[in-house]
Amino acid sequence: MFMAVLETRNFTFEGFGKSENDAVKALSRAIDAHTAEYRISSSEFKDAYPRNCWNVREIKIGVGYRDREKITL
């Protein structure tokens, strides 16, 4: 499973998917929903926070993480 994250000054947005691409698409849809709710331009928002500001990482089910890193003994 993959998680895509965008942290802004006011909100943290997340999208999840089976692939990196699916997670990015889910995050993009979340941003689209947010901008529609707040009546702001999705394209302007995404220009302010381009794809290179989004963090994507693989996560494992049933694994513990601390500060985005797997905890191992």
C-alpha positions as CSV (number, residue, x, y, z in Angstrom):
1,M,0.0,0.0,0.0
2,F,1.2,3.5,-0.7
3,M,0.4,6.8,1.0
4,A,0.7,10.2,-0.6
5,V,0.8,13.2,1.7
6,L,0.7,17.0,1.2
7,E,1.3,19.1,4.3
8,T,0.3,22.8,4.0
9,R,0.3,25.6,6.5
10,N,-3.3,24.8,7.5
11,F,-4.1,21.2,6.5
12,T,-2.5,17.8,6.0
13,F,-3.9,15.9,3.0
14,E,-3.5,12.2,2.5
15,G,-4.3,9.7,-0.3
16,F,-3.9,5.9,-0.2
17,G,-3.7,3.4,-2.9
18,K,-2.4,-0.1,-3.9
19,S,0.3,1.6,-6.1
20,E,2.2,4.9,-5.9
21,N,0.1,6.2,-8.9
22,D,-3.2,5.2,-7.1
23,A,-2.1,7.1,-4.0
24,V,-1.2,10.2,-6.0
25,K,-4.6,10.0,-7.8
26,A,-6.4,9.7,-4.4
27,L,-4.5,12.7,-3.0
28,S,-5.3,14.7,-6.1
29,R,-9.0,13.9,-5.7
30,A,-8.9,14.9,-2.1
31,I,-7.3,18.3,-3.1
32,D,-10.0,18.7,-5.7
33,A,-12.7,18.1,-3.1
34,H,-11.1,20.5,-0.6
35,T,-10.8,23.3,-3.2
36,A,-14.4,22.8,-4.3
37,E,-15.6,22.9,-0.6
38,Y,-13.6,26.1,0.0
39,R,-14.5,27.5,-3.4
40,I,-10.9,28.1,-4.5
41,S,-9.3,27.2,-7.8
42,S,-7.9,23.7,-7.8
43,S,-5.4,24.6,-10.5
44,E,-4.1,27.6,-8.4
45,F,-3.9,25.4,-5.3
46,K,-1.9,22.7,-7.2
47,D,0.3,25.5,-8.7
48,A,1.1,26.6,-5.2
49,Y,1.8,23.0,-4.1
50,P,3.1,21.2,-7.1
51,R,3.6,17.4,-7.3
52,N,7.2,17.7,-6.1
53,C,5.8,19.0,-2.7
54,W,3.9,15.8,-2.3
55,N,5.5,12.9,-0.3
56,V,4.8,9.4,-1.4
57,R,5.9,6.3,0.5
58,E,5.1,2.7,0.8
59,I,3.5,1.5,4.0
60,K,2.9,-2.0,5.3
61,I,-0.2,-3.2,7.0
62,G,0.3,-4.4,10.5
63,V,3.7,-2.6,10.9
64,G,4.4,0.1,13.5
65,Y,5.9,3.4,12.4
66,R,7.4,6.4,14.3
67,D,8.1,9.6,12.5
68,R,7.3,7.8,9.2
69,E,10.0,5.1,9.9
70,K,9.3,1.5,10.6
71,I,10.0,0.6,14.3
72,T,12.1,-2.5,14.5
73,L,13.6,-4.3,17.5
